[in-house]
Amino acid sequence: MAMTSQQRVLVIDDEKISLKVISDILRDDVEVILAINGEQGIRKAIELQPDLILLDVLMPGMDGYDTMAKLRHDVRTSTIPVIFITALNDSSHEEKALLMGACDYIQKPLYTNIVQARVRLHLQLTKQRKMLEELANIDPLTSLANRRRYEDVISSEWQSAIEHQECLSLLVVDIDNFKHYNDCYGHATGDKVLKQVASVLAMQVGLGEGLVARYGGEEFVVLLPRFSQQEATKVAHQCMLEIERLNLCYHHGGETGQVTVSVGGATCYPQNSDLLCEFFDRADNKLVQAKNTGKNKILWDVSDKLNVPVK
Ligand SMILES: Nc1nc2c(ncn2[C@@H]2O[C@H](COP(=O)(O)OP(=O)(O)OP(=O)(O)O)[C@@H](O)[C@H]2O)c(=O)[nH]1
């Protein structure tokens, strides 16, 4: 079984000869990144996000344990698996490394087949873990992010907006009278509509600009970091327009209806972690109000408490 070529292994060792030996063992199968000390290793781990780190225990200055502690402490590197490599053959060192969260331990002298087998095993496990994480974060019907992913992203965007004093906008989008559509054509056709609406929403938000997620049922959220109320309202209008252009009609009670959406929106400059739940509720309350006052419209929260920027 070959290792996947895209996977990256960072090797941190103060001895150039060890770096060369390990690099020679692995470089046909993976991209190898080298670091000559702990500080450089941490910098490269943050910047290049390797799939696995091989870390020498005995290094002058910051040793392997100190490096490991720093890697574990930083959210950007805390989940990257680390294999310790050392010439020490005392079981207490091995125990210490494993207790610190190392996934494995390789003793010097290095045997090519052992290094390859262990690296291969842990890269395979990393790949499986990433696949599971992805599955846990994606809505299977629409392939959009799911509610769990949205909750993670909004928490980190909220914190980042507090730190950088930036604004954040949120749209809660709900298909109008979707029950009528389902009653008319059945659940399977209703599913196709959910997929179409999802891809329209995803198309309106550029890569890296924000997050579109299926919140549940026929409700979606569009999170737009750094979008002002005016900019976010423009996105909401465009979404409504494009959904109308799908021209999805249904019949109900002798009348013909068309698939439209209602949108509740909110914008704020986050200042306090406690107001995060309130933020969603404010957008959602506006959605409810839009539903109760005729649907197919956008209503925006204008709450002083959340410091909505005045445009
Ligand atoms: N096809 C399909 N329908 C779904 C799915 N999830 C929720 N629904 C349907 O969405 C409909 C939601 O009904 P309601 O809550 O009454 O909402 P609505 O008919 O859209 O009415 P308003 O929201 O008030 O405009 C129900 O018919 C659900 O069965 C899904 O995954 N697939």
The ligand as a Tripos MOL2 file, in Angstrom:
@<TRIPOS>MOLECULE
LIG
   32    34     1     0     0
SMALL
NO_CHARGES

@<TRIPOS>ATOM
      1 N1        -38.4570   17.0100    0.6970 N.pl3     1 LIG1
      2 C1        -38.0470   17.3760    1.9000 C.ar      1 LIG1
      3 N2        -38.8800   18.0940    2.6800 N.ar      1 LIG1
      4 C2        -38.4300   18.4870    3.8900 C.ar      1 LIG1
      5 C3        -37.1580   18.1840    4.3700 C.ar      1 LIG1
      6 N3        -37.0250   18.7330    5.6010 N.ar      1 LIG1
      7 C4        -38.1710   19.3530    5.8820 C.ar      1 LIG1
      8 N4        -39.0470   19.2190    4.8400 N.ar      1 LIG1
      9 C5        -40.4120   19.6610    4.6970 C.3       1 LIG1
     10 O1        -40.5220   21.0460    4.8420 O.3       1 LIG1
     11 C6        -41.8770   21.3220    5.2010 C.3       1 LIG1
     12 C7        -41.8730   22.3460    6.2890 C.3       1 LIG1
     13 O2        -43.2000   22.6660    6.5650 O.3       1 LIG1
     14 P1        -43.5710   23.9200    7.4150 P.3       1 LIG1
     15 O3        -42.7330   23.9660    8.6480 O.co2     1 LIG1
     16 O4        -45.0550   23.9140    7.5600 O.co2     1 LIG1
     17 O5        -43.0810   25.1290    6.5570 O.3       1 LIG1
     18 P2        -43.5840   25.6860    5.1900 P.3       1 LIG1
     19 O6        -44.6150   24.8320    4.5410 O.co2     1 LIG1
     20 O7        -42.3490   25.9470    4.3710 O.co2     1 LIG1
     21 O8        -44.2580   27.0230    5.6280 O.3       1 LIG1
     22 P3        -43.5420   28.4080    6.0000 P.3       1 LIG1
     23 O9        -42.1810   28.0850    6.5210 O.co2     1 LIG1
     24 O10       -44.4200   29.0270    7.0100 O.co2     1 LIG1
     25 O11       -43.4770   29.1960    4.7450 O.co2     1 LIG1
     26 C8        -42.5290   20.0180    5.6120 C.3       1 LIG1
     27 O12       -43.3710   19.5810    4.5720 O.3       1 LIG1
     28 C9        -41.3350   19.0760    5.7560 C.3       1 LIG1
     29 O13       -41.6540   17.7450    5.4270 O.3       1 LIG1
     30 C10       -36.3090   17.3960    3.5300 C.ar      1 LIG1
     31 O14       -35.1690   17.0610    3.8660 O.2       1 LIG1
     32 N5        -36.7990   17.0310    2.3150 N.ar      1 LIG1
@<TRIPOS>BOND
     1     1     2 1
     2     2     3 ar
     3     2    32 ar
     4     3     4 ar
     5     4     5 ar
     6     4     8 ar
     7     5     6 ar
     8     5    30 ar
     9     6     7 ar
    10     7     8 ar
    11     8     9 1
    12     9    10 1
    13     9    28 1
    14    10    11 1
    15    11    12 1
    16    11    26 1
    17    12    13 1
    18    13    14 1
    19    14    15 2
    20    14    16 1
    21    14    17 1
    22    17    18 1
    23    18    19 2
    24    18    20 1
    25    18    21 1
    26    21    22 1
    27    22    23 2
    28    22    24 1
    29    22    25 1
    30    26    27 1
    31    26    28 1
    32    28    29 1
    33    30    31 2
    34    30    32 ar
@<TRIPOS>SUBSTRUCTURE
     1 LIG1         1 GROUP 0 **** ****
